[in-house]
Amino acid sequence: MNDRHDENHAGTQAPRLTSLSHGGGCGCKIAPGVLAQLLAAQPASSTAAVFPNLLVGRETADDAAVYRLNDEQAIVATTDFFVPIVDDPYDFGRIAATNALSDLYAMGARPILALALVAMPINVLPRETIAAILRGGESVCADAGIPIAGGHSIDSVEPIYGLAALGVVHPAHVKRNSTACEGDVLVLGKPLGVGVLSAALKKGELDERGYAAMIDATTRLNRPGIALAALPGVHALTDVTGFGLLGHVLELARGANLGIRLRYRDLPLLAGVETLAARGIVTGASARNWASYGEDIELAADLPQVARSLLTDPQTSGGLLVACAPGAVEEVLACFRADGFADAAVIGEVIGGQPRVAVA
């Protein structure tokens, strides 16, 4: 395990980052059911009906807002931040930045710049620790080819880091989470299980190999989204984050007003997560996710006992989820594999009927 701690100016050991947070990564998101209630009370004054150049607003819980500038360009805007999922400050910064940029790639956009969102317990964490978090975020943005051009910082009880990020996309290439078609095939770009590994880390039960796998998954930029958006056979696109695979698949189903069928045994999983989940090492967010949307999910009776925990496991910086025509599957998989996403896999299909998700 990566168990390095910085020391403050008095020579005492700095606290573990995860000890200062009530949750971890995207597992600290507000539960989808609660969020829906909060947003239901908001006025509809920011919808596309009022602003015709707003191509994507908040109507379908999509990954980012999209505003058309002209016939050739649209600006894509998103923000994402969270409390630590790991104790290494540099890795925390990398994960948070990768996760924030994922929302741009999920809309098919090419990132152009980011602003840092920094809230830190200044009197608790050493300056060196905070600086390492910022360097981690900078390193990911450099890998994405963009600057962190500014930002905002406050003194906070919990350490929080993330980005407000902007991208550009051709209006014709914008991919939404609500436009899947009956007969589409679903492809998932990254393996599941980040939440389970983060829970194991917090309990001191994650070995070096497990930690390396978690870092590799959560810091891999979802760059294939740019190429995927240009494929005519790709009909819908999103990424899997804090609501778990089932939550984001259900968003696809509700947006298209169609059913979706998943095959549990085809899901790519990070090594060891089934064993850990079977031992009860899961996040609290998994149960909250199920409580929010479980009534719209049908699980086959012969699924493994850990299936529900893994299907609702909150993913931090998770994979892209693609709904494409059957004839486009090989192109989609080729886009993933060209960028090193060897675990990309076909996991289900869009079917007719009510907007529900069945898992066999």
DAPEMO-V819902 format. One record per residue. N is the residue number from 1. SS is DSSP state (~ for helix, > for strand, _ for the rest). PSI is psi in whole degrees, -180 to 180 (999 if undefined). NEAR is the number of other C-alpha atoms within 12 Angstrom. Layout:
((N	SS	PSI	NEAR) (N	SS	PSI	NEAR))
This chain:
((1	_	147	24) (2	_	106	24) (3	_	29	22) (4	_	135	18) (5	_	141	24) (6	_	162	27) (7	>	144	19) (8	_	-178	19) (9	_	-20	15) (10	_	-3	12) (11	_	1	10) (12	_	155	13) (13	>	135	18) (14	_	150	30) (15	_	152	26) (16	_	138	30) (17	~	-44	42) (18	~	-19	31) (19	~	-14	23) (20	~	-2	25) (21	_	148	27) (22	_	-16	24) (23	_	-148	32) (24	_	124	43) (25	~	-142	51) (26	~	-7	42) (27	~	-12	43) (28	~	9	32) (29	_	151	29) (30	_	135	25) (31	_	144	29) (32	~	-36	34) (33	~	-42	21) (34	~	-43	18) (35	~	-42	19) (36	~	-39	19) (37	~	-40	13) (38	~	-45	13) (39	~	-25	17) (40	~	-27	14) (41	_	-4	10) (42	_	147	14) (43	_	157	12) (44	_	25	15) (45	_	-10	14) (46	_	25	19) (47	_	166	21) (48	_	-25	20) (49	_	-31	15) (50	_	-35	13) (51	_	96	16) (52	_	-23	16) (53	_	-6	22) (54	>	96	27) (55	>	-35	36) (56	>	119	33) (57	_	-138	29) (58	_	9	28) (59	_	-37	28) (60	_	24	28) (61	_	44	28) (62	_	176	34) (63	_	-26	43) (64	_	162	42) (65	>	146	39) (66	>	127	40) (67	>	124	33) (68	>	125	28) (69	_	-41	18) (70	_	-170	16) (71	_	-17	14) (72	_	-15	15) (73	_	140	22) (74	>	143	32) (75	>	137	34) (76	>	128	44) (77	>	138	40) (78	>	164	37) (79	>	145	31) (80	>	136	38) (81	>	156	40) (82	>	176	38) (83	>	167	39) (84	_	141	41) (85	_	-16	50) (86	_	168	47) (87	_	-26	39) (88	_	120	33) (89	~	-39	40) (90	~	-45	34) (91	~	-39	38) (92	~	-46	46) (93	~	-41	45) (94	~	-46	43) (95	~	-47	50) (96	~	-41	53) (97	~	-42	54) (98	~	-42	48) (99	~	-42	49) (100	~	-42	50) (101	~	-22	55) (102	~	-34	53) (103	~	-31	51) (104	~	-48	51) (105	~	-33	48) (106	~	-18	51) (107	_	-2	54) (108	_	11	47) (109	_	154	47) (110	>	120	39) (111	>	146	42) (112	>	-31	26) (113	>	166	34) (114	>	157	37) (115	>	138	33) (116	>	139	36) (117	>	113	34) (118	>	117	34) (119	>	117	27) (120	>	144	33) (121	_	89	26) (122	_	-35	23) (123	_	2	19) (124	_	-43	28) (125	_	138	35) (126	_	151	28) (127	~	-35	20) (128	~	-36	21) (129	~	-46	35) (130	~	-42	37) (131	~	-37	23) (132	~	-37	25) (133	~	-46	39) (134	~	-39	38) (135	~	-38	27) (136	~	-45	30) (137	~	-41	41) (138	~	-39	35) (139	~	-39	27) (140	~	-42	38) (141	~	-37	39) (142	~	-40	23) (143	~	-34	22) (144	~	-8	32) (145	_	27	19) (146	_	158	23) (147	>	154	26) (148	>	105	32) (149	>	3	19) (150	>	-155	17) (151	>	-160	21) (152	>	144	19) (153	>	147	21) (154	>	160	17) (155	>	131	19) (156	_	160	20) (157	_	-41	20) (158	_	150	28) (159	_	128	45) (160	>	135	42) (161	>	146	52) (162	>	-166	45) (163	>	149	44) (164	>	125	39) (165	>	145	43) (166	>	145	37) (167	>	173	39) (168	>	150	33) (169	>	150	37) (170	_	134	27) (171	~	-32	28) (172	~	-15	24) (173	~	1	35) (174	_	129	47) (175	_	127	47) (176	_	172	44) (177	_	5	43) (178	_	11	33) (179	_	26	30) (180	_	153	39) (181	_	151	32) (182	_	133	29) (183	_	-10	25) (184	_	153	35) (185	>	142	36) (186	>	132	45) (187	>	132	48) (188	>	132	43) (189	_	-28	47) (190	_	153	45) (191	_	154	43) (192	>	162	49) (193	_	7	52) (194	~	-40	58) (195	~	-41	52) (196	~	-45	48) (197	~	-37	49) (198	~	-36	47) (199	~	-40	37) (200	~	-39	32) (201	~	-45	37) (202	~	-29	32) (203	_	1	20) (204	_	26	21) (205	_	23	24) (206	_	124	29) (207	_	178	22) (208	~	-41	17) (209	~	-42	18) (210	~	-41	28) (211	~	-44	36) (212	~	-40	23) (213	~	-41	27) (214	~	-44	42) (215	~	-41	37) (216	~	-44	25) (217	~	-43	39) (218	~	-11	44) (219	_	10	37) (220	_	113	37) (221	_	138	44) (222	_	48	49) (223	_	-29	37) (224	~	-19	40) (225	~	-33	43) (226	~	-49	34) (227	~	-38	32) (228	~	-38	44) (229	~	-26	39) (230	_	-8	29) (231	_	124	31) (232	_	-30	22) (233	_	-9	30) (234	>	119	42) (235	>	-32	40) (236	>	153	45) (237	>	139	54) (238	>	-180	50) (239	>	156	52) (240	_	118	47) (241	_	-128	48) (242	_	-21	43) (243	_	2	47) (244	~	167	46) (245	~	-47	52) (246	~	-40	51) (247	~	-42	43) (248	~	-31	43) (249	~	-39	49) (250	~	-35	46) (251	~	-41	41) (252	~	-45	45) (253	~	-46	39) (254	~	-39	32) (255	~	-39	30) (256	~	-11	31) (257	_	45	26) (258	_	162	29) (259	>	162	33) (260	>	138	42) (261	>	128	36) (262	>	152	36) (263	_	107	29) (264	~	-41	30) (265	~	-11	21) (266	~	-4	22) (267	_	132	32) (268	_	132	31) (269	>	143	37) (270	_	144	34) (271	_	131	25) (272	_	-9	28) (273	~	-31	36) (274	~	-41	31) (275	~	-44	25) (276	~	-45	30) (277	~	-37	33) (278	~	-26	18) (279	_	3	17) (280	_	11	22) (281	_	90	31) (282	_	169	39) (283	_	156	40) (284	~	-27	30) (285	~	-29	38) (286	~	-47	45) (287	~	-38	26) (288	~	-39	30) (289	~	-48	41) (290	~	-41	34) (291	~	-29	23) (292	~	-34	26) (293	~	6	33) (294	~	-27	28) (295	~	-17	18) (296	~	17	25) (297	>	138	32) (298	>	113	28) (299	>	130	27) (300	_	146	19) (301	_	-24	12) (302	_	12	14) (303	_	153	20) (304	_	154	20) (305	_	-29	19) (306	_	-2	26) (307	~	-48	35) (308	~	-40	37) (309	~	-39	42) (310	~	-33	46) (311	~	-26	54) (312	_	1	43) (313	_	125	48) (314	_	128	49) (315	_	126	50) (316	_	125	55) (317	_	50	50) (318	_	-174	51) (319	_	163	49) (320	>	143	54) (321	>	120	56) (322	>	133	55) (323	>	117	49) (324	>	161	38) (325	_	148	28) (326	~	-36	26) (327	~	-11	17) (328	~	-1	26) (329	~	-46	31) (330	~	-37	23) (331	~	-42	25) (332	~	-48	41) (333	~	-36	37) (334	~	-38	23) (335	~	-44	31) (336	~	-50	34) (337	~	-29	22) (338	~	-23	20) (339	_	16	23) (340	_	11	20) (341	_	75	29) (342	_	-21	20) (343	_	-2	28) (344	_	136	36) (345	>	151	35) (346	>	127	36) (347	>	-6	37) (348	>	-164	35) (349	>	161	36) (350	>	129	42) (351	>	175	27) (352	_	-175	22) (353	_	-166	18) (354	_	154	22) (355	_	79	29) (356	_	167	33) (357	>	125	39) (358	>	135	35) (359	>	122	33) (360	_	999	25))
